[in-house]
Amino acid sequence: MVFRGLIVQETTSFQVACEALFGLLVDKAEISPGQDILDIGSGCGDSTHLLSELKPKSLSGVTSDHVQAQISKRRFPSLHFVEADAVKYVTSLGNDTLDYIFALDCAYHFSYRTTFLRESSRVLRASGRIAMTDLALGDHTTLQQRILLRFICYLTGSPFSNFVKEEQYRKQIVDAGFVNISVDDISRDVFSGLASFIKRQQEDLTRFGIRGNWSGYRFFAMILKWWDTGVVKFIVVSAEKKE
C-alpha cells in the first residue's frame, strides 16, 4: 500500500500527511453523523478510529492482514474490526445495509475490483456513497512502461488488471451502478512527497545510529518517482449509488 505498506517510525509530518489524505476522503464522502459505515482496508485501525469521531450509527473496520487486525483490536478495543478479504466480506453483506463505504489506500490490491464496486453498490442504500483512494494508469503510457508496471505489480501483489486509464475507471464505476462520480488526480501531492519522506527517514535514523535494511524502501522510492512522471495516477474517488 502506498501509505500503510511503509513500516517506518512515525513522524509528525508523515502523520499530518496521512490525516490530511483521510480528511480529503471524508470530505469527498460527505459523511454525516448517525450513519452505517464500513471502513475497508482499515490497517492498524487509525482510519476506523478517526471515522468513529464522526459519531456513526455503526462502524466496522476490515483488513485481510492478521497482524494488523490484532493490533487494531488491541489499540481500539471499543471498535469493531473484522479480519477478512475485502471483496469477500462485502459480498457477504445484505442488500441496502450501509450508508458509506470508505476505502483508503487499498482498492488497487483487490483481486476483483470490479466485483468490489458492484457489490458495494448492492449493499449501499439509495444515495449511499463510496469514497476511496486508488491508483490508475497514466493517460499516455508506452508499451515498455506498461510491461515494467506489470512486473512491479507482480512483485507487489497488485493485479495489473486494476491499472486502467481514468476513462475506463469511470466506466467501471458507472457500470457498477453509481452516479455523481468524482475522480481527482492528486499524484503530485503524494508520490514525490512520500519518496522524499523515505529518503529523510533513512538519513535521520542512520544519523541516530539506527541501521537496517533499507533496500526495499529505496526501491519503493524509485518506483514512486517513476510513477510521478505520469505512468501512474494517485486518485481520490467518490460516487453515489443510483437511486
C-alpha angles and dihedrals in degrees: 000000000000094000109011095042091066107089104196140130109285117248129188094246093051092046091050091050092051093047090049090054090048091050091051091053093047090052090051091050092050090216116192129189123273097037135127109249134186118198108203117199092017093173111189092350103266097121092045090050091051091048090052088063088066088068100238123188089234133000134185130179119210128198131161092209113098096205093048091048092054093046090050092053092049095046097045108023093168093061129079118244129179127200104215146114106277098227094045092047095051089046089055094058125096126251119278096005103128139056099195138022115196121192116176116187101335114083095092089063094058114113091218110024092167088056089049091053093047094047091045089056090050096052095043119091120238109297090010115149139226121203126182146148116234146159124255134183116263119255098245109032123155127228090252091053092050091050091052091046090052089054091050090050089053091052094047099041095243115137109243089216088072091066103087131146119267094256092056091042090056090049091054090054092048091047089052090060105265133133136183090048121187123189118179124184110220097163093127090057094050119030102048093039094052092046089052090047091056091051093048092046092054092047093048096047092045090051089056091050096257108135133178145141105298097166093104093050092046089052090050090050089053090052091050092052090049092049088050090065088073101273093115133020126215104214138187111216132191131169141166126230112251111249 
